[in-house]
Amino acid sequence: MGQAKNRGTQAERIAQAQAKIEESRPEKLVCNGCGGDVTTINPVSTRGLRGIDAIWVGQCECGQTTFAASGEPKAVDAFFFALSENSELTLGRQNKDGAEHETA
């Protein structure tokens, strides 16, 4: 116990965590529905999702919601599996800048 104090004040630790999440923000998402660029991307809380570093969500102009997640591969797979349980889900992969994209 007491290790958190070694990493700074609570405000400093919050700022560090937010900066780490912001570093993982993709420049854009590629819509899995129409293939268009989704540039308005918002973070989603990962509290309680062990192995997930960051989740991002964007709404395409075509109406499709596109998610991106990073973290341990098994945890990311489990996240997308859970999303697909109650809806039809199209999966894809892309690099951080969205230049390389493939729909599964």
Helices and strands as residue ranges (DSSP letters): H 3-6, H 10-23, E 29-30, E 37-38, E 41-44, E 52-59, E 65-71, H 73-84, E 92-94, E 101-103
